Amino acid sequence: MAAEGRLTTRLRYSVFDQRAEGFAEAGIGPGVGDPLVRATGWKIISDGSNQGRTGHQREPYLGGTDRGLAYVDPADLVGIVRRRAAEGWQVVVHANGDQAVDDVLDAFAALDVDHRVGRRHRIEHCSILHDDQIARIAELDLSPSFLIGHVHYWGQAFRDDLFGPEKAALLDRTASCTDAGITWTIHSDELVTPMDPLRCIDNAVNRDLWREPASVLAPDERVSVEAGIRAMTADAAWQCHSDHEIGSLEPGKRADFVVLDADPRAVEPTAIRDIEVLETWMDGRQVYRADR
């Protein structure tokens, strides 16, 4: 699609550890690609999903003795992270449960400083975070990307069925990470939640619950509209090592932008998800226009 001029969005992707040999045989290394499609990360899946009760937890899920499971032995995880960081990769590790986050932090802590600081290594989803883990993320120069739709779509289930109110309040701690000076982003993990940037911003700003529209999960973790916008634009570009070319409108960068029918900062916060995208431009060329 890129070669034929039909690709209307840029792709920054992570190669998948479970298919490592195939990527090596294809000659794909850190930064291979071009401004349209580029490999930036090496992804490792360390545990499952909290809503599936396979996220690896410090304590058992409500109503049972099961703590989920590690998909990668913690000792093996250290070795994989060390190897891929030494090869020059930005290492991206999926971790949902708080025990999984502990294991991932231990793996990154085992890196040499020059293989860690400034590399923008990422914890993907990073769902449940305690204060001590936020402090370690800041200390280790890591960056989380939150599956913010967990709050909106599963917040009630996390609170009532999986964790209880106290632990559910530790979900997607965007405001606490901001206060700790940590750069973070938000994502959809399509097909888990709809791939809609404005919806993601809305969820970070409001933290309201799909099944209980009048309820808010951990209101202290709500962020400003400006912070939500940055998480989907400038900070996302930074996290993907693309902030030199996209993510903000500045001289010398590629002219990628959208035209909206309303200013997200001016509407009611709960109306952000309903804003319509009128136009999309890439490299100064219009690639989408709404049929109105």
C-alpha positions as CSV (number, residue, x, y, z in Angstrom):
1,M,0.0,0.0,0.0
2,A,2.8,2.4,0.8
3,A,4.6,1.7,-2.5
4,E,1.4,2.4,-4.4
5,G,0.6,5.6,-2.5
6,R,-2.5,4.2,-0.9
7,L,-1.4,4.2,2.7
8,T,-3.2,7.0,4.5
9,T,-1.6,6.7,7.9
10,R,1.9,6.2,9.2
11,L,2.8,2.9,10.9
12,R,5.3,2.4,13.7
13,Y,5.4,-1.2,14.7
14,S,7.0,-3.6,17.1
15,V,8.3,-7.0,15.9
16,F,7.0,-9.9,17.9
17,D,9.3,-12.0,20.1
18,Q,7.3,-15.2,19.6
19,R,8.2,-15.0,15.9
20,A,11.8,-13.7,16.3
21,E,13.4,-16.0,13.7
22,G,11.0,-14.9,11.0
23,F,11.8,-11.2,11.6
24,A,15.6,-12.0,11.7
25,E,15.3,-13.9,8.4
26,A,13.5,-10.9,6.8
27,G,16.4,-8.6,7.8
28,I,14.3,-6.4,10.0
29,G,16.3,-4.5,12.6
30,P,15.8,-1.4,14.7
31,G,14.7,1.6,12.6
32,V,14.3,-0.4,9.4
33,G,11.8,1.3,7.1
34,D,10.9,4.8,6.1
35,P,8.7,7.7,7.2
36,L,5.6,5.7,6.3
37,V,6.3,2.3,7.8
38,R,9.1,1.7,10.3
39,A,10.1,-0.9,12.9
40,T,10.8,0.7,16.2
41,G,10.2,-1.8,19.0
42,W,10.8,-5.4,20.1
43,K,7.6,-6.7,21.8
44,I,7.4,-9.3,24.5
45,I,4.2,-10.6,26.1
46,S,4.9,-11.2,29.8
47,D,1.4,-12.1,31.0
48,G,-2.3,-12.2,29.9
49,S,-5.3,-9.9,30.5
50,N,-6.8,-8.9,33.8
51,Q,-10.4,-9.2,32.5
52,G,-9.5,-12.7,31.4
53,R,-8.0,-13.5,34.9
54,T,-4.7,-14.3,33.2
55,G,-2.9,-11.0,34.1
56,H,-0.2,-11.9,36.7
57,Q,-1.1,-10.5,40.1
58,R,0.6,-10.0,43.4
59,E,-2.5,-11.2,45.2
60,P,-5.4,-13.5,44.0
61,Y,-8.3,-12.3,42.1
62,L,-11.6,-11.8,44.0
63,G,-13.3,-15.0,45.0
64,G,-10.5,-17.4,44.5
65,T,-6.8,-18.3,44.8
66,D,-5.7,-17.8,41.3
67,R,-3.1,-15.1,40.6
68,G,-3.0,-15.4,36.8
69,L,0.2,-16.5,35.2
70,A,3.5,-15.3,33.7
71,Y,3.8,-16.1,30.0
72,V,7.6,-15.7,30.3
73,D,9.6,-17.0,33.2
74,P,11.0,-13.9,35.0
75,A,14.6,-15.1,34.6
76,D,14.1,-15.7,30.9
77,L,12.5,-12.2,30.6
78,V,15.7,-10.7,31.9
79,G,17.7,-12.4,29.3
80,I,15.4,-11.5,26.4
81,V,15.3,-7.8,27.5
82,R,19.1,-7.7,27.8
83,R,19.6,-9.3,24.4
84,R,17.2,-7.1,22.4
85,A,18.3,-3.9,24.1
86,A,21.9,-4.7,23.3
87,E,20.8,-5.2,19.7
88,G,19.6,-1.6,19.7
89,W,15.9,-2.2,20.0
90,Q,13.4,-0.2,22.0
91,V,12.0,-3.0,24.2
92,V,8.2,-3.0,24.6
93,V,6.8,-5.4,27.2
94,H,3.1,-6.2,27.7
95,A,2.3,-6.3,31.4
96,N,-1.2,-6.1,32.9
97,G,-1.1,-7.5,36.4
98,D,0.9,-5.8,39.2
99,Q,3.2,-8.9,39.5
100,A,3.9,-8.8,35.8
101,V,4.8,-5.1,36.1
102,D,7.2,-6.0,39.0
103,D,8.8,-8.7,36.8
104,V,9.2,-6.2,33.9
105,L,10.7,-3.6,36.1
106,D,13.2,-6.1,37.4
107,A,14.1,-7.0,33.9
108,F,14.7,-3.4,32.9
109,A,16.6,-2.7,36.1
110,A,19.1,-5.5,35.0
111,L,20.1,-3.5,31.9
112,D,23.3,-1.6,31.6
113,V,22.6,2.1,32.0
114,D,23.5,2.9,28.4
115,H,21.1,0.3,27.2
116,R,18.3,1.8,29.2
117,V,18.5,5.6,29.7
118,G,17.2,7.5,26.7
119,R,16.0,4.4,24.9
120,R,12.3,5.0,25.6
121,H,11.7,1.4,26.6
122,R,8.0,0.9,27.1
123,I,5.6,-1.0,29.4
124,E,2.5,-1.8,27.2
125,H,-0.8,-1.6,29.0
126,C,0.9,-1.2,32.4
127,S,-2.6,-1.6,33.8
128,I,-2.3,-1.9,37.6
129,L,0.3,0.4,39.2
130,H,1.2,0.9,42.8
131,D,3.0,4.0,44.1
132,D,6.3,2.1,44.5
133,Q,6.1,0.9,40.8
134,I,5.5,4.5,39.6
135,A,8.6,5.5,41.4
136,R,10.6,2.7,39.8
137,I,9.3,3.6,36.3
138,A,10.6,7.2,36.8
139,E,13.9,6.0,38.2
140,L,14.5,3.6,35.4
141,D,13.6,6.1,32.7
142,L,10.7,4.0,31.3
143,S,7.5,5.1,29.6
144,P,4.1,3.4,30.0
145,S,1.3,3.2,27.3
146,F,-2.1,2.7,28.9
147,L,-5.0,0.8,27.4
148,I,-7.3,3.5,28.6
149,G,-10.5,1.8,27.4
150,H,-10.0,-0.6,30.3
151,V,-11.3,2.1,32.6
152,H,-14.4,2.9,30.5
153,Y,-15.4,-0.5,29.3
154,W,-14.2,-2.8,32.2
155,G,-14.0,-0.4,35.1
156,Q,-17.1,-1.8,36.8
157,A,-16.0,-5.4,36.3
158,F,-12.5,-4.6,37.7
159,R,-14.1,-3.0,40.8
160,D,-16.8,-5.5,41.5
161,D,-15.7,-8.8,40.0
162,L,-11.9,-8.9,39.7
163,F,-10.1,-6.7,42.2
164,G,-12.3,-4.8,44.5
165,P,-12.5,-1.0,44.7
166,E,-9.1,-0.3,46.3
167,K,-7.1,-2.2,43.7
168,A,-9.3,-1.1,40.8
169,A,-8.4,2.5,41.6
170,L,-4.8,1.6,40.6
171,L,-5.9,1.1,37.0
172,D,-4.3,3.4,34.3
173,R,-2.8,5.9,36.6
174,T,-2.2,8.7,34.1
175,A,-2.4,11.6,36.5
176,S,0.0,10.0,39.0
177,C,2.5,9.3,36.3
178,T,2.2,13.0,35.1
179,D,2.9,14.1,38.7
180,A,6.0,11.8,38.8
181,G,7.4,13.4,35.6
182,I,6.8,10.3,33.5
183,T,5.9,10.6,29.8
184,W,2.9,8.3,29.0
185,T,0.6,7.6,26.1
186,I,-2.8,5.9,25.6
187,H,-3.9,3.3,23.0
188,S,-6.8,1.1,22.0
189,D,-5.3,-2.3,21.5
190,E,-7.8,-2.8,18.7
191,L,-9.8,-5.2,18.7
192,V,-9.9,-4.9,22.5
193,T,-11.4,-1.4,22.3
194,P,-12.3,0.7,19.3
195,M,-9.4,2.4,17.5
196,D,-10.6,6.0,18.0
197,P,-8.2,8.6,19.2
198,L,-10.9,11.0,20.4
199,R,-12.5,8.2,22.4
200,C,-9.2,7.5,24.0
201,I,-8.7,11.1,25.0
202,D,-12.3,11.2,26.3
203,N,-11.6,8.2,28.5
204,A,-8.5,9.7,30.0
205,V,-10.2,13.0,30.7
206,N,-13.5,11.6,32.1
207,R,-12.8,8.0,33.4
208,D,-16.5,7.4,33.3
209,L,-17.9,3.9,33.2
210,W,-19.8,2.4,30.2
211,R,-22.2,0.4,32.4
212,E,-22.5,3.2,35.0
213,P,-22.4,6.5,33.1
214,A,-22.7,8.6,36.2
215,S,-19.8,6.8,37.9
216,V,-16.1,7.7,37.7
217,L,-13.3,5.3,38.4
218,A,-10.5,6.9,40.5
219,P,-11.4,10.6,39.7
220,D,-8.0,11.8,41.0
221,E,-6.5,10.0,37.9
222,R,-8.4,12.2,35.4
223,V,-6.2,14.4,33.3
224,S,-6.6,17.6,31.4
225,V,-7.8,17.7,27.8
226,E,-4.4,19.1,26.8
227,A,-2.6,16.1,28.5
228,G,-4.9,13.7,26.6
229,I,-4.2,15.4,23.3
230,R,-0.4,15.3,23.9
231,A,-0.7,11.6,24.8
232,M,-2.2,10.9,21.3
233,T,0.1,13.2,19.4
234,A,3.4,14.7,20.5
235,D,4.1,12.2,23.3
236,A,3.0,9.2,21.1
237,A,5.5,10.4,18.4
238,W,8.2,10.7,21.0
239,Q,7.4,7.2,22.4
240,C,7.8,5.8,18.8
241,H,11.1,7.7,18.2
242,S,9.3,9.8,15.6
243,D,9.1,13.1,17.3
244,H,11.7,14.6,15.0
245,E,9.2,14.2,12.1
246,I,5.6,14.0,13.4
247,G,3.5,14.6,16.5
248,S,3.3,18.4,16.4
249,L,3.0,21.2,13.8
250,E,6.4,22.8,13.5
251,P,8.7,24.0,10.7
252,G,10.7,21.1,9.4
253,K,8.2,18.4,10.4
254,R,5.8,16.5,8.1
255,A,2.4,18.2,7.7
256,D,0.3,15.5,9.3
257,F,-2.9,16.9,10.9
258,V,-6.6,16.5,11.3
259,V,-9.4,19.0,11.0
260,L,-12.1,18.6,13.6
261,D,-15.6,20.0,13.8
262,A,-15.1,21.3,17.3
263,D,-12.2,22.2,19.6
264,P,-11.8,19.4,22.2
265,R,-10.8,22.0,24.8
266,A,-14.0,24.0,24.3
267,V,-16.7,21.3,24.4
268,E,-18.1,19.6,27.4
269,P,-15.5,16.9,28.4
270,T,-18.1,14.1,27.9
271,A,-18.7,15.3,24.3
272,I,-15.1,14.8,23.2
273,R,-15.9,11.3,21.9
274,D,-18.6,12.7,19.6
275,I,-16.4,15.2,17.8
276,E,-16.3,14.5,14.1
277,V,-13.1,14.3,12.0
278,L,-13.7,16.4,9.0
279,E,-10.4,16.0,7.2
280,T,-7.1,14.1,7.5
281,W,-3.9,15.4,5.9
282,M,-0.6,13.6,5.6
283,D,2.6,15.2,4.2
284,G,0.5,18.2,3.3
285,R,-1.9,16.1,1.2
286,Q,-5.5,15.5,2.0
287,V,-6.1,11.8,2.4
288,Y,-9.6,11.9,3.9
289,R,-12.7,14.1,3.8
290,A,-15.9,13.5,5.6
291,D,-19.0,13.0,3.4
292,R,-21.3,15.6,4.8
